[in-house]
Amino acid sequence: MSQRSPVSLAFILLKTIKENPEVNRWDLIKVLGNNRQFDHWVTNFLVSDGFATETMVDGRYQYRLTEDGELLYRVLKKGDFIGSVFRLSGRRLRAT
C-alpha cells in the first residue's frame, strides 16, 4: 500500500464526501482501507472537528460536509495555497 500524505488523504476524503451526497461508512472505509483508519480520520478528525456530520439514514450512517468542511475542501483543492500556509507555519516572518 502506498503511503499518502495527511493533506492528500484529507483532500480525498473531503472530495469523496462532497461528490457523493449519499456517501456512507463503507464508501469511506474503501478509501481508507480499514475500520481503524476510518475511526481515526472520519470519527476522530472530520466529525469531531466539525468538518463533516454523521447522520443515520435507513439504518446506515451517511456523511455530509459542513460549512467548515466545504471551506477546508476549497483550501486543500488549491495545493499551492496550502503549501504556502505550511511554509509560513514553519518559520517566523521578519519585517524588512
N, C-alpha and C positions, 0 to 999 in steps of 0.2 A: 504494500500500500504506500503510495507516495504521500509524503508529508506536506500538508498545506499550511500556509501561514495563518495565524489567527484572523488577520484582516481579510484575507481571501475567503476563508471559511465563513466568517460572519457575513460577508457580502453574498456568498452563495445561499446561505440560509435565508437572508432577508429577501433576496431575489426570488427564491422558491416560494416563500410565503406571499410576496406581492403578486406574482404571476398566476397563482392558483388560489382563488377565493375560498375553495373548499379543502385546502391542504390539511392533512391530518397527521397524527403522530407517526404512522407508518411511513408516510411520504418523507418526513424529516429524518426518520431513522435510516432510510435508504441513502440519504445524502451523507449522514454522519457515520454510519457503519454499525453502530450498536446502541443498546439502551443506556449504557453508562455515558457515552458521549452525548446522547440526547439529553439526559438529565443535566449534564454539565453545561451544555450550550443553550438548550432551549429553556429548561426549567430554571436553572440557576443563573442564567445570564439574560436571555431575551425577555422572558416573562417576569422574572424577579426585578429586573432593572427598568421595566415599563416600556420595552421596545415592541412587545407583542402581547396579545391577550389570548387566553386559552378558554374556550367555551365547549360545553358538551352539546352536541347536536346528534340526535338519533343514536345515542349510545357511543359516539366517538368524539374524541377531543379534536377540535379544529382550532386553527391559529390564524390570527389576523394581525397586521401591523398597526400599531398606534400612531399617533401623530409624530411622536419622537422616533418611532421605528422608521417611518417614511423619511424623516429628516436624516437619520443615520444612513439609510439606504442611498439617498441622493449624495451625501458626503462621500461614502465609500465608492460610489459609482464614478466619481471624479478622482481617480487614482492619484493624479498629480497634486491635487489639493490636500489629500490626506497625507501624502508623502511630505509635503511642506510642514504640516502640523507636527508630524513626528520629528522632523529636523528641529523645529522650534522647541519642542518639549525636551530635547536632549541637551540643550546648551543655553546659556544666558545670552541675551542680546545686549549689546552695549551701544550707547549713544555715541555717535562720532562727531 
